[in-house]
Amino acid sequence: MAKVLLVEDSPTQAVEMRMLLEEGSHEVRHAANGQLALELLATENLDIVVTDLEMPELNGLQLVETMRTDYAHIPAILVTARGSEQLASEALQKGAAGYVPKNHLQSLLNDTIIDVLGVIRTDASFAKLISTLKRNVFEFEMPNDAELISPLVGLLMQVVSGMDLIGGAQMNRLGVAIEHALVNAMYRGNLQLGPSVTPQHHALIYEDATSDLIERRKQESPYADRKVYVSATASKDEIRIVIRDEGKGFDTSKVPDQVNPDVYDAESGQGLVLMKSFADQLCFNDVGNEVTMIKRCC
């Protein structure tokens, strides 16, 4: 499915992760540290990098920084261990497309790769026209239908890419952050479903996962009539995404100023981490049912 460069210095971990990636039908190349990874990136055509953080020669953070300059079109996913949370947070800020805690590799790694690679969809026939855009505004009023998330993200990514506003890795992170925000708005907000009864983000978007409870909520009042409102503005100065649901909201005072990936190490908390690491400005309204993400482009 994808050509993956696995960067891991532990032989045991490398074997386990290679087997997991190959189970996902990925073609895997392995590098024992960041320096060797750069040598492979210079000579081979690769789709994505999965890298550990703590390594000799060149660690994961240094690799992400170098890739941001020399290989911005290739996204990187971090594999984090307990104790490296601050480094993981810094790497997300510096351009990593996503992260997977080591204790969630089995359930999240292959899905995260599909998520990251799936958010960019471009149509060459529109590329020349889109490149002339100076400002673009979308307004959506959406039902609670996860099938609409992927096309919406694809449309936004096409515009962002065509206007040449941000690079490949940042664009991947933007797409995944929007996906998580929309899932939260539909399922946590409008349908008022907790993490324990909601399928994983990836399953909802790419596998059409559902349950009797979800389908019942979609038919019952007041959940059935609630909508998700999306406003997306792309200009040469900034990308602004506003997503609002009609649920009861949440206590925004509980959102920490600094989000530690270890605190949100499960799939249900990744959205907040990715949104905070992507956005130059992230804020919620007083009710807690609207989030605004702003990424400055200059």
MARKOL-427536 format. One record per residue (C-alpha): x, y, z. Coordinates in steps of 0.001 Angstrom, whole numbers. Each point is the difference from the previous one (the first is absolute). Example, Ala and Ser with C-alpha at 12.3 -4.5 7.8 and 13.67 -1.06 7.14 Angstrom:
2
12300	-4500	7800;
1370	3440	-660;
//
This chain:
298
0	0	0;
2839	2425	849;
3783	48	-69;
877	482	3665;
3403	878	1418;
170	-1408	3533;
2626	1732	2155;
632	-1980	3190;
3296	-793	1748;
-1287	-2949	2049;
251	-3217	-2078;
-2810	-1611	1973;
-2337	2969	-372;
933	309	-3683;
-990	-3617	-695;
-3306	380	1845;
-862	3243	-1774;
1035	-1342	-3400;
-2326	-2970	471;
-2835	2305	1004;
559	2265	-3011;
215	-2933	-2395;
-3287	-1305	1421;
-1406	3304	-1248;
1349	-802	-3504;
2709	2656	181;
3412	-340	-1619;
2554	646	2753;
3581	1251	-60;
1890	219	3291;
2614	2432	1307;
1631	-383	3425;
288	3749	643;
-876	3385	-1433;
3245	424	-1940;
-497	-3272	-1856;
-3604	1017	-605;
1140	3178	-1769;
2252	-2044	-2247;
-2957	-2157	-1036;
-2224	3031	-500;
2603	1409	-2396;
82	-3108	-2169;
-3432	-1616	153;
-3552	980	-823;
-1841	-270	3344;
-3532	955	1011;
266	416	3772;
2416	-292	2935;
-810	-1724	3296;
2677	940	2517;
886	-621	3610;
1065	3074	1962;
2918	-1204	2099;
2803	-1184	-2300;
3775	384	-373;
1682	2033	-2759;
-3111	2032	-859;
-3128	-253	2139;
-3596	208	-1124;
-343	3704	740;
3106	846	-2012;
-1227	-2214	-2834;
-3368	1785	-81;
1734	3397	-78;
2231	-1037	-2891;
-2904	-1520	-1927;
-1979	3209	394;
2737	1779	-1937;
1169	-2631	-2492;
-2955	-2400	-333;
-3066	2081	840;
-2168	-2115	-2327;
577	-3159	2061;
-2008	-151	3267;
1486	-1445	3187;
-1816	-1859	2774;
1566	-162	3460;
16	-3076	2187;
156	1214	3588;
887	-1754	3229;
-951	1053	3501;
2593	2510	1140;
487	1587	-3435;
-3252	1986	-7;
1616	3438	-4;
2216	-963	-2915;
-3023	-1364	-1869;
-1897	3236	565;
2944	1998	-1297;
282	-2205	-3084;
-3697	538	-792;
607	3725	204;
2945	-346	-2357;
-1902	-1775	-2731;
-788	-3632	798;
-3297	-1084	-1551;
-1149	-2135	2930;
1014	-2224	2886;
-762	-3468	1333;
799	-1012	3605;
1898	-3302	175;
-2704	-1546	2159;
-2514	622	-2815;
2073	-1157	-2981;
-2150	-3042	-729;
-3247	1955	-146;
1119	3342	-1436;
3158	-196	-2131;
-1387	-1253	-3314;
-3169	2065	357;
2061	3123	661;
2035	-578	-3163;
-3190	-283	-2051;
-1385	3142	1657;
3123	2047	-687;
387	-1120	-3606;
-3716	231	-698;
-575	3667	792;
1688	1368	-3134;
-2054	-366	-3148;
835	2206	-2936;
-1502	316	-3451;
2550	1120	-2595;
-2715	1455	-2252;
-731	2687	2607;
3574	637	1144;
738	2920	-2331;
-3313	1720	764;
288	-466	3769;
3512	1457	-33;
-1524	3359	-986;
-2298	130	3039;
659	2795	2473;
-2718	-810	2511;
-2446	-2866	238;
-2901	-469	2424;
-2079	-3147	581;
-3114	-228	2180;
-1451	-3452	722;
-3099	-1136	1906;
472	-3739	488;
-2113	-2817	1431;
1652	-2502	2320;
1329	-2134	-2836;
3622	-1138	169;
-17	-731	-3744;
133	3766	-590;
3227	515	1974;
2478	-1429	-2489;
-1387	1914	-3033;
-92	3237	1986;
3616	-401	1119;
1003	-939	-3542;
-1585	3164	-1368;
1713	2206	2560;
3348	-1690	-596;
-358	511	-3743;
-479	3721	525;
2794	334	2570;
2382	-1953	-2223;
-977	1892	-3154;
475	3376	1683;
3407	-1203	1278;
-761	1223	3518;
1810	-2653	2078;
2299	-2952	-651;
-776	-3689	-208;
602	-1003	3625;
-1979	2939	1379;
-2784	-674	-2469;
-213	-3604	1200;
-270	1177	3592;
-2685	2523	-950;
-2076	-2688	-1684;
232	-2443	2891;
-776	2762	2522;
-3146	952	-1960;
-1057	-3644	-154;
287	-366	3770;
-1842	3277	608;
-2892	-1089	-2245;
-251	-3412	1661;
-87	1716	3400;
-2694	2424	-1187;
-2230	-2717	-1463;
402	-2782	2552;
1132	1635	3253;
-1964	3213	-557;
-3184	-563	-1962;
-598	-3673	796;
1404	310	3547;
1895	-3280	-158;
3005	-662	2220;
3294	-1589	-1143;
-957	-3402	1411;
-2980	-357	-2363;
1438	1771	-3046;
2102	-1860	-2597;
3490	1303	-653;
445	3086	-2152;
1518	-2028	-2841;
-2771	-2610	15;
-2738	2630	-147;
1493	1808	-2997;
1573	-2759	-2060;
-1885	-3154	973;
-3547	1356	478;
-117	-1392	3537;
-3213	377	1936;
-2071	-1599	2768;
-3610	-351	1040;
444	2856	2475;
1452	2318	-2656;
-2765	-771	-2482;
-2636	473	2697;
1423	3385	997;
-34	1075	-3649;
-3763	-607	-73;
-963	1303	3448;
-786	3535	1111;
1807	2231	834;
3099	-1653	-1482;
-1397	-610	-3486;
-630	3664	-774;
3398	1270	1074;
2446	1195	-2648;
3736	667	-219;
957	3416	-1361;
3374	403	-1673;
1522	3265	-1141;
3329	-218	-1820;
1915	3023	-1270;
3261	-284	-1935;
2016	3072	-889;
3641	837	-575;
209	1129	3636;
-1740	-2809	1876;
-2170	-3091	11;
-2947	292	2396;
-2240	-2973	811;
-3051	394	2242;
-2010	-3103	943;
-3151	264	2116;
-2472	-2651	1105;
-3399	368	1689;
783	-2145	3009;
293	1087	3618;
3714	747	-273;
2553	-672	2732;
1897	1762	2750;
2774	1743	-1941;
1791	949	3216;
1196	-3613	128;
1976	392	-3233;
3657	448	1043;
2147	2745	-1482;
2639	-2574	-870;
-1245	-3379	-1212;
2213	-2901	1036;
-245	-2959	-2438;
270	-2408	2942;
-3152	1402	1584;
-1827	-494	-3280;
1706	-3213	-1037;
-3175	-1778	-1084;
-1723	438	-3365;
-2794	2054	1563;
2407	2778	1006;
2165	265	-3094;
-2219	2605	-1629;
734	2634	2621;
3738	-691	-149;
64	262	-3790;
-2140	3136	-67;
2181	1731	2577;
3229	-1030	-1711;
-1244	1134	-3423;
-1675	3286	819;
1753	3254	748;
-3195	908	1830;
-2601	-2421	1394;
-3021	1152	1966;
-3446	-1158	1083;
-3147	2031	557;
-1381	378	3530;
-2500	-2841	-442;
2658	-2407	-1254;
-1805	-1040	-3184;
2113	2016	-2453;
3702	-228	-762;
2042	2431	-2108;
3358	-996	-1485;
2208	2642	-1599;
3188	-744	-1910;
1994	3004	-1210;
1555	-414	-3427;
2548	2810	-12;
//
